[in-house]
Amino acid sequence: VAPAHEPLSEVSVEVVGIDGQFSNSGVLMAFEVAPNVHSVSPSVGSVLGGQIITLFGENFEGVSSAACKFGDLQATNVTVVSGHRMLCGSPAADGASDVILRASNNGVEYGDGAHFRFVITDRAFSIQPTSGSAAGGRLVTVSGSFSTVEALKCVFGDDKVDGTLLSTSLITCRAPAHAPGKVQISIGASGHPHTPVANGEFLFLVEPAVTSLVPSSG
């Protein structure tokens, strides 16, 4: 068992034999300060995993084998950006849960952590209709499997509009004004990951306008 020692320093580790003599291996052990996580962003992620989560804290310096844990789940793709920022890929979780996200400098000892929430993401399968005026206003119905959420949003490309949950399988939202062209529709709630709709491309069309008639009578 390692004793308490001044952090960020290296000491030689030797053992004593039955003859009372110490070894002379020259093996060094580094004492490091455990990193403390103050906050994370985003603090909510899908149970499917695969999101890059930014950890803000202290003592990320001198990392030899950085690691992160979401509760008991090991993170993926760990990158130390600076002494105060680290990136960790979220793992897949068995279900919705609140966990503590912690960081380690050596993959063994973890410091204080911050709260992270795994959520079950909604699944969206299709939209009707698939096109509407670039002036906006078309009511779009999204079919899928949804949970009851507050502050529901539909996202047309980068433009967010309010959505209405009609049932666990239907959401409606009104298309915003947008430049002509195709965009991907996603759905989600504030603070939660947005879920792209499968086959969810919506085409904004320029409405035809009559400017003149030839002949003007007949």
Kinemage of the C-alpha trace (Angstrom):
@kinemage 1
@onewidth
@group {chain A} dominant
@subgroup {mainchain}
@vectorlist {calphas} color= white
{ca val a 1} P 0.000 0.000 0.000
{ca ala a 2} L 1.479 3.322 -1.071
{ca pro a 3} L 1.920 5.887 1.727
{ca ala a 4} L 0.867 9.533 1.535
{ca his a 5} L 3.457 11.536 -0.364
{ca glu a 6} L 4.058 14.885 -2.008
{ca pro a 7} L 2.133 14.913 -5.307
{ca leu a 8} L 3.644 15.149 -8.797
{ca ser a 9} L 6.886 13.505 -7.742
{ca glu a 10} L 8.621 10.192 -8.402
{ca val a 11} L 10.182 7.845 -5.861
{ca ser a 12} L 12.143 4.645 -6.167
{ca val a 13} L 10.287 1.502 -5.096
{ca glu a 14} L 12.331 -1.316 -3.586
{ca val a 15} L 11.528 -4.438 -1.577
{ca val a 16} L 13.326 -6.063 1.317
{ca gly a 17} L 14.230 -9.728 1.183
{ca ile a 18} L 14.272 -12.334 3.926
{ca asp a 19} L 17.927 -11.502 4.450
{ca gly a 20} L 17.018 -7.923 5.353
{ca gln a 21} L 18.633 -6.495 2.217
{ca phe a 22} L 16.781 -4.037 -0.058
{ca ser a 23} L 16.596 -4.593 -3.796
{ca asn a 24} L 18.190 -2.162 -6.220
{ca ser a 25} L 15.753 -2.336 -9.164
{ca gly a 26} L 15.487 1.381 -9.846
{ca val a 27} L 11.715 1.096 -10.466
{ca leu a 28} L 10.065 4.506 -10.125
{ca met a 29} L 6.559 5.284 -8.884
{ca ala a 30} L 4.877 8.608 -9.652
{ca phe a 31} L 2.594 10.268 -7.089
{ca glu a 32} L -0.149 12.249 -8.829
{ca val a 33} L -3.052 14.417 -7.693
{ca ala a 34} L -6.414 12.837 -8.518
{ca pro a 35} L -8.337 15.031 -10.983
{ca asn a 36} L -11.572 16.575 -9.751
{ca val a 37} L -14.459 17.148 -12.155
{ca his a 38} L -16.480 20.293 -11.414
{ca ser a 39} L -18.946 20.167 -14.315
{ca val a 40} L -19.625 18.367 -17.592
{ca ser a 41} L -21.185 19.434 -20.889
{ca pro a 42} L -23.551 18.182 -22.045
{ca ser a 43} L -24.783 16.684 -18.780
{ca val a 44} L -27.403 14.519 -20.519
{ca gly a 45} L -26.718 11.817 -23.094
{ca ser a 46} L -28.308 8.923 -24.914
{ca val a 47} L -28.221 5.376 -23.521
{ca leu a 48} L -26.845 4.443 -26.951
{ca gly a 49} L -23.552 6.155 -26.082
{ca gly a 50} L -21.113 7.591 -28.595
{ca gln a 51} L -21.294 11.236 -27.481
{ca ile a 52} L -18.218 13.326 -26.696
{ca ile a 53} L -18.603 14.805 -23.210
{ca thr a 54} L -16.409 17.696 -22.035
{ca leu a 55} L -15.213 17.551 -18.426
{ca phe a 56} L -14.210 20.780 -16.678
{ca gly a 57} L -12.144 20.576 -13.512
{ca glu a 58} L -8.613 20.576 -12.172
{ca asn a 59} L -5.493 18.448 -11.850
{ca phe a 60} L -5.657 16.935 -15.320
{ca glu a 61} L -1.926 17.621 -15.693
{ca gly a 62} L 0.689 14.887 -15.806
{ca val a 63} L -1.736 12.272 -17.071
{ca ser a 64} L -0.004 9.034 -18.042
{ca ser a 65} L -3.076 6.886 -18.711
{ca ala a 66} L -6.162 9.090 -18.476
{ca ala a 67} L -9.532 7.447 -17.941
{ca cys a 68} L -13.160 8.381 -17.284
{ca lys a 69} L -16.001 6.440 -15.700
{ca phe a 70} L -19.733 7.031 -16.058
{ca gly a 71} L -20.762 5.378 -12.818
{ca asp a 72} L -19.234 1.905 -13.266
{ca leu a 73} L -19.045 2.172 -17.059
{ca gln a 74} L -15.667 2.850 -18.639
{ca ala a 75} L -15.536 5.756 -21.083
{ca thr a 76} L -14.132 5.576 -24.599
{ca asn a 77} L -11.860 7.927 -26.571
{ca val a 78} L -10.393 9.822 -23.618
{ca thr a 79} L -8.400 12.950 -24.512
{ca val a 80} L -6.747 15.401 -22.113
{ca val a 81} L -7.008 18.877 -23.642
{ca ser a 82} L -5.461 20.835 -20.769
{ca gly a 83} L -5.077 20.775 -17.019
{ca his a 84} L -8.678 21.912 -16.711
{ca arg a 85} L -10.437 20.181 -19.614
{ca met a 86} L -10.836 16.569 -20.711
{ca leu a 87} L -12.931 14.863 -23.408
{ca cys a 88} L -14.572 11.478 -22.805
{ca gly a 89} L -16.730 9.369 -25.115
{ca ser a 90} L -19.902 8.157 -23.422
{ca pro a 91} L -20.425 4.372 -23.310
{ca ala a 92} L -23.704 2.565 -23.966
{ca ala a 93} L -25.890 2.121 -20.867
{ca asp a 94} L -28.488 -0.530 -20.046
{ca gly a 95} L -31.187 2.038 -19.291
{ca ala a 96} L -31.992 5.547 -18.126
{ca ser a 97} L -30.036 6.475 -15.005
{ca asp a 98} L -28.220 9.225 -13.119
{ca val a 99} L -24.513 8.562 -12.587
{ca ile a 100} L -21.381 10.324 -11.378
{ca leu a 101} L -18.834 11.040 -14.102
{ca arg a 102} L -15.291 10.844 -12.711
{ca ala a 103} L -11.802 11.145 -14.161
{ca ser a 104} L -8.518 9.441 -13.337
{ca asn a 105} L -4.876 10.152 -14.101
{ca asn a 106} L -3.835 6.509 -13.904
{ca gly a 107} L -6.975 4.486 -14.614
{ca val a 108} L -7.151 3.295 -10.995
{ca glu a 109} L -7.714 6.229 -8.638
{ca tyr a 110} L -10.618 8.571 -9.402
{ca gly a 111} L -11.299 12.005 -7.943
{ca asp a 112} L -14.541 13.850 -7.294
{ca gly a 113} L -17.079 13.800 -10.114
{ca ala a 114} L -20.126 15.565 -11.538
{ca his a 115} L -23.636 14.340 -12.311
{ca phe a 116} L -24.481 12.901 -15.733
{ca arg a 117} L -27.835 11.531 -16.901
{ca phe a 118} L -28.413 8.716 -19.381
{ca val a 119} L -31.767 9.076 -21.155
{ca ile a 120} L -33.708 6.828 -23.499
{ca thr a 121} L -33.855 8.650 -26.800
{ca asp a 122} L -37.059 8.839 -28.782
{ca arg a 123} L -37.285 7.028 -32.101
{ca ala a 124} L -38.804 8.799 -35.086
{ca phe a 125} L -39.620 6.856 -38.250
{ca ser a 126} L -41.287 9.158 -40.784
{ca ile a 127} L -42.850 12.542 -41.534
{ca gln a 128} L -45.964 13.618 -43.425
{ca pro a 129} L -46.028 15.660 -45.567
{ca thr a 130} L -42.439 15.704 -46.815
{ca ser a 131} L -42.545 19.174 -48.381
{ca gly a 132} L -44.004 22.618 -47.821
{ca ser a 133} L -43.713 26.275 -48.663
{ca ala a 134} L -40.480 28.136 -47.950
{ca ala a 135} L -42.741 30.728 -46.319
{ca gly a 136} L -43.379 28.209 -43.529
{ca gly a 137} L -46.601 27.298 -41.770
{ca arg a 138} L -47.055 23.705 -43.003
{ca leu a 139} L -48.192 21.340 -40.243
{ca val a 140} L -45.910 18.291 -40.183
{ca thr a 141} L -46.733 15.019 -38.399
{ca val a 142} L -43.848 12.897 -37.101
{ca ser a 143} L -44.511 9.200 -36.461
{ca gly a 144} L -42.422 7.119 -34.080
{ca ser a 145} L -42.091 6.005 -30.482
{ca phe a 146} L -41.945 8.876 -28.013
{ca ser a 147} L -41.854 9.496 -24.288
{ca thr a 148} L -43.670 12.351 -22.600
{ca val a 149} L -41.237 15.261 -22.474
{ca glu a 150} L -41.416 18.946 -21.657
{ca ala a 151} L -40.310 21.727 -23.998
{ca leu a 152} L -40.551 19.426 -27.012
{ca lys a 153} L -38.819 20.774 -30.118
{ca cys a 154} L -38.772 19.911 -33.805
{ca val a 155} L -35.598 20.950 -35.600
{ca phe a 156} L -35.733 21.730 -39.326
{ca gly a 157} L -32.061 21.826 -40.256
{ca asp a 158} L -30.836 24.328 -37.650
{ca asp a 159} L -34.191 26.004 -36.975
{ca lys a 160} L -36.083 24.940 -33.843
{ca val a 161} L -39.859 25.172 -33.491
{ca asp a 162} L -42.235 24.009 -30.763
{ca gly a 163} L -43.641 20.512 -31.101
{ca thr a 164} L -46.844 19.006 -29.723
{ca leu a 165} L -46.949 15.445 -28.397
{ca leu a 166} L -50.325 14.046 -29.497
{ca ser a 167} L -49.621 10.494 -28.322
{ca thr a 168} L -46.726 8.133 -27.712
{ca ser a 169} L -46.559 7.629 -31.489
{ca leu a 170} L -47.371 11.063 -32.975
{ca ile a 171} L -45.843 14.543 -32.783
{ca thr a 172} L -46.913 17.589 -34.771
{ca cys a 173} L -44.929 20.725 -35.483
{ca arg a 174} L -45.340 23.666 -37.836
{ca ala a 175} L -42.566 24.248 -40.355
{ca pro a 176} L -40.730 27.572 -40.008
{ca ala a 177} L -39.884 29.921 -42.845
{ca his a 178} L -36.743 28.626 -44.521
{ca ala a 179} L -34.680 29.028 -47.654
{ca pro a 180} L -35.732 26.645 -50.460
{ca gly a 181} L -34.093 23.221 -50.301
{ca lys a 182} L -33.970 19.982 -48.303
{ca val a 183} L -33.298 19.805 -44.554
{ca gln a 184} L -33.195 16.983 -42.004
{ca ile a 185} L -35.862 17.012 -39.294
{ca ser a 186} L -34.903 16.003 -35.742
{ca ile a 187} L -36.962 15.904 -32.558
{ca gly a 188} L -36.057 16.239 -28.890
{ca ala a 189} L -36.464 18.240 -25.709
{ca ser a 190} L -34.431 21.072 -24.257
{ca gly a 191} L -31.300 19.660 -22.636
{ca his a 192} L -31.767 16.270 -24.318
{ca pro a 193} L -30.120 14.857 -27.444
{ca his a 194} L -32.103 15.467 -30.628
{ca thr a 195} L -33.070 12.368 -32.605
{ca pro a 196} L -32.945 12.556 -36.415
{ca val a 197} L -36.101 11.268 -38.077
{ca ala a 198} L -35.448 8.254 -40.290
{ca asn a 199} L -36.530 9.201 -43.821
{ca gly a 200} L -37.001 12.656 -42.341
{ca glu a 201} L -35.903 15.006 -45.113
{ca phe a 202} L -38.275 17.928 -45.635
{ca leu a 203} L -38.239 19.954 -48.860
{ca phe a 204} L -38.934 23.690 -48.674
{ca leu a 205} L -40.497 24.829 -51.952
{ca val a 206} L -40.833 28.203 -53.616
{ca glu a 207} L -44.547 28.785 -54.162
{ca pro a 208} L -45.473 29.726 -57.739
{ca ala a 209} L -46.725 33.281 -58.179
{ca val a 210} L -48.683 34.718 -61.105
{ca thr a 211} L -47.205 38.030 -62.260
{ca ser a 212} L -49.008 38.512 -65.569
{ca leu a 213} L -51.455 36.939 -68.055
{ca val a 214} L -51.091 36.836 -71.825
{ca pro a 215} L -53.614 37.429 -73.210
{ca ser a 216} L -55.334 39.195 -70.330
{ca ser a 217} L -58.819 38.595 -71.741
{ca gly a 218} L -60.632 36.153 -73.964
